[in-house]
Amino acid sequence: MADRGRVGFAPAEGSGDGPWTPPVDGAELLDDQIAAGLLPARDKRAHKGSFGKLLVIAGSLDYAGAALLVCRAAGRTGAGLVTLAVPESLQPLFAAKVVEATTMALPEDDVEEIDPEPALARILDHDHDAIVVGPGLRPGLATAELVRLLLAAGDDGATAPIVLDAEALRSLATQESWWAGDHRPSVLTPHAGEFARLRAGSGREPEADGDLSTDDVARATAARDAATTWGQVVVLKGAKTVIAAPDGRVAVAPFENPALASGGTGDVLSGAIGSLLAQRVAPFDAARLGVYLHGLAGDSVRERLGDSGLLASDLPDPIAMARKRLAAVAERRAAGARLGFGLRLPPAMPAAGDEASPGAPTVPTAPNDRSRSGP
């Protein structure tokens, strides 16, 4: 069971390599100030529907945990309503496991796989602001067809943005010219292996991109090229995760955390990004903010547990505290603007003697200096 004890956000440390050098022209290094500026507003008089409705299409008998992680992360990142869509034979199982999320039964065929066309009709009939599809889904032709139909629904006027992860990405890699047409806005969240398969599926030789695991320039260059070719936001996960937009913008997260090399952490990220999309944050901004919150949360757990032992279920609660941290940064900046200051304000430090209540996360401190390249 995950340790729910006190969580602290350690300050980021420089890599020791000197000032940060953008891996491609115009790339930005994410920091507190940038991320705080991306936070969606939280009106004090709002209701749950005001903060977005996220539909999560995830999970199978073999990978039930993936769906649960997506839903929990989405809630902790601020989504007002989360619905988990699963094959109808599995709905009783998932309904007993998810507490805050509702469930939707998707029609199945005679081998208990999702029946794509009836499932699509039910999905499109559901009221939602964004979709996450892929984590933990059963591999196969039925899943691939459902993913194709979801993207193609953009040609028929469906506009809710989609996060594609895990099995959804593997499905795309098998579909020729999947990016052609007027697809709805999407955020793709591949790790290096998934990204290489996607590139190969679009006619790119894998070796042409270079080392996508450790070469920062190769990673940023390839992600930008893919995003502009596919017309979608690409999140190339790994140390110093790269976020690339279809218009050529590139952002790099400062985090290098081996503790995040653990099953399910990517599901948490897709839930965070999907949650922000549901809150009407634009796709590139949702990806940047989601990656940053996820990185802060990972560093907070690493500070407590070290480079190993992190569980994906450790991350959602610190994500909520990281969001609180950034909200405080945004408020201090707004206060400075009201007073006529245009300065980038430093992070607040706790007053002498201030301590978190037992079992509560402490106030995070995170990168604010763009010259720093990693945690």
N, C-alpha and C positions, 0 to 999 in steps of 0.2 A: 504493500500500500504506500502511496506517495507520501512523503513527509510534508506536512502542511505547516511547518514551523516558520519561524521568522525568515523573511527573505530580504536581502539587502542588494542594492544596486551599486556595484563598485565603479569608481571612475575609470574611464578608458585610459589605456596606456598607449603611448606611441610605439611603433614597430621597431624603433631604433634605426630606421633607414633614412631619417631626415624628413624634410617636408614632403607632403603627399604630392605625387605626380599623377595627373589624370591619365588613365590608360588609353583614352581616346580623346580627341579634341572636344572640349565643351562638357566633359563629364563632371558631375558634381559628387562630392563626398557628403553623404547624409550626416546630419548632426541634430542636436536637440532643437535648434532654432528652425531648421527646415521642416523637421517632422511636426513640431508644434503648430506651424502654420498650415498644416494639412488636416488638422483635426476638424471633424464636423461639429457644428454647434449643437448644444444640448439645451433646448428651451426648457425653462423651469415649469412651464405650463403644458408641456407636451404629454402625449400618451404613448403607449407601446407601439402603436402603428406609426407614430412619427419617426421612429428610429429604424424603420426598415423591416421588411419581411424577406427572410432568406430561405430558399429551398435547397436542401442538401440531398443530392442523389448519390448515395454512397453505401458501402457495406455489403457483406455477403456472409454466408455461414462460416467461411474460413477467415474472414477479415472483419469481424463485427466491431472490433475496437476502433478501426479507422473512422467509421461513421460517428461513433460516440465522441472521439477527439475533435472532429470537425465541429460538431454541434456545441460542445462545451467552449471551444475557442471562440466560436462565433458569438456566443452569449457574452463571454468575458470581454470581447472587443466592442460590445455595445449594441448589437442587433436587438431590435425590440421583440421580434418573433422569429423563431426558427422552426421549420418543418423538415422532418427527415422522411424522404421517400425511399421505400425499400420494396423488394418483391413481396407480393401479398402473403406468401406462405411464411415469410419471416417477420411479418408485422407484429405478431404477438410477442416474439422474442425481443424485438427492439423497443416495443412500447413499454415493456417491463424494465428496460434499462435506462432509457432517456427520461429525465424528470421534467425539465423545463420545456423541451421541444415537443411539438405534436408530431404525429406520424401520418404518412400517406401510403396506402397500399397500391403498388403498381401491378397491373395485369401481367400474368405469366403465360408462357406457352406450355406445351405438354411435357417439357423436360424441366420445368420450374426455372426457366430463365426469363428475364424481363421480355415481354412481347413489345417490340419497339413502337409500332404505330399506335396501338391502344394506350400504351404508356405515355407517348407524346401528347395524345389528346387530353389525357388526365392532367399532365403537367401544365399544358397551356391553359387549361381551364382553372388552374389554381392561381390565386392572387399572390404574386411575389414580385420583389424588386430586383432580385439577383439570384443566381444559381451557382452552386458548387457541384461539380460532377466528377466522379472518377475514383476517389479514395476507397479502396477496399472492394470495388465492384468485381464481379466474377468475369474473368477473361473469356472472350468468345465473340462470335459473329453478332450475337444479339446486342451486346454492349457496344460494339463498334457501330452498328446501325443506329442505335439510340443516340450516340454522340453525333453521328452525321446528321441525323434529323434535327437534333437540337440546334446545331450550328446553322443548318439550312433554313430553319424556321425564321431566321432573320430576313430571308428573301420574302417572306409572307407577312412581315411587319412586326414580328416579335422583337422587342427591344431590350429586354432585361439582360444585363451583362452576365457573362459566365466565367467562372474560374475553372480551368481544366487542369486536372492533376492525375498522376498515377495511371490507372487503367485507361482513362480518357486520352491521355497523351500517347500511350501505346497504340490505342485504336487509331488516332490521327496518323501515326507513322505508316499505317497500312493503306491509307486512302490517298489516291493520286490527286494532286492539286486541291487538297481540302480547303485551302484558303481562298479559292476563287469564288466570286459571287459577293453579294451584299450581306455577309454574315454579321450577326449582332456583335457588339464589342466583347472581347474576350481577354482574359489574362491567363497565359500559359505559365506553369510553374515547374519546369523540368529540372532535374539534377543533370550532371554532365552526361551520363549515359543515355537518359531519355532525350536530351537535347541532340546528341549525336544521331540517334535513330530518326528523330524528326528531320534533321538536316539531310540525312541520307535519303529519306523518303521524298524530299523535295529536290533530289538530284545533286546534292553536295557530297563530295567525297569526304569521309570523316577526317582523313589526315590533312585535308586542306585547311581545316580550322585550327590546327595546332593542338597544344595541350590545354584542354578545357577544364582541367582540374586545378592546375597550379599557375598557369601563365595568365596574369591579370590582363595584359594587353590582348592576348588571343581571346579570352573570355568576353571582354567588353566589345571587341571588334565583331566577333561572331554573333553575340546577342543583338547588337545594333543592326547588323545585316539581316538577321532573321526577323526581327520586329518590323523592319521596313518592307521586307519581302512579303511577309504574311499579313501585314496590316493589323497586327495585334500586339499587345503588351507582352513582353517576355521577361520572366524572372528566372535567371540562370542561377540556381541555388549553389551554395558552397561557401568556402571561406571568401569573404568580401563579395557577397551576393551582388549580382549585376541586375539592374532593372532597366529595360530598354523600351522606348515608345516607338510607335510607327512613324512619328515625325522626326526621328533621329536623336531625340533626347536620351541621355544615359545618366543613371545614378548608380553609385556604388555604396553599399553598406560597409561600415568600418569594422564589422565583427568577424573574428576568426576564432571559433570556439569548437574544439574537438568534442566537447561534451554533447553537442547537438547531433553527433553522428550516432543516432539512436533511432530505432524504429518508431514511426509515428510522429516525429517532429515536423515532417513535411505536411502531414494532415492538419496539424495545428496551424501551420502557416496558411494553408488554403482556407481554413475556417476564418482566420483573422482577415484575410483579404476579401473574402466573400462577404463578411459582416460589414466591412467598410463600403463595399459596392452597394449593399442593400441600404446603407445610410446615405446614398446618393453622392458618394465621393467618386470623382472621375477615375477611370481605370488606372492610369499611370500614377495618380496620386494615391489611390488605394493600395497599389502594389508597393510604392515607396514607403508609405506609412505602416502597412502591414509587416513588411520586412523589418523595418526599424523597431517596431514594438516587439516582434518576435526575437530580434537580436538582443534587445535590452533584457527581455525575460530570460533568455538563455544565459546571458552573462550573470544575472542575479543568482540563478541556480548554480552556475559554475562556481561563483564566489563562495557558496555555502558547501557544495559537495565536491568540488574539484573537477578534474578533466574527465572523470568517468562516473557512472552511476546515475546520470540524469535520465529520468523517464519522461516520455512525452506528456504524461498526465501532470507533471510538475509545472508545465509552462502556462496554462491558461490563467491561473490566479496572478502570477507576476505580470502577465500582459495587462490585466486590469490596473495594476499598480503603476505600470509604465505609462499607461494612458493618463492616469491621474497626474503623474510627474510632468508629462508634456502639457497637460492642461494648465498646470501651475506656471510653466514657462510662458505659455501663451498669455495668461492673465497678467504676468509681470510685464510682458512686452506691451500689452494693451494699456496698462497703467502708465508705462513710460511714454507711450504715444499721447495719452490724454494730458500728460504734463509737458508735452512738447519735446520729448527726447526721442532721437532716432537711433539710439544705441542698441547694439546686441547685448542684452543684459546677461550677466553670468547666472549660473544656476543658484537657486536659494540653498543655503546651508542651514541645517537644523540648529535652533538656538541651544545654548549651553544647557545641559540637563534634560533636553527633550529626548524622549525615547518612544519607540513604538509600543503600543499596547501588546501584551503577551499574545503571541500567535499571529500578529499582524505584520505585513511587510513594511520595511522602512522606506523612506523617501529615496527614490533612485537618483543617482548622479551618473550622467552619461556624456558621450562625446559632444563637445561644443567647439572644438578647434578643428577646422578642416585640414590642417596639416597633419593630423593624426591618421594613421592608416589602419589601426586595428585595436581590439580590446586588450 
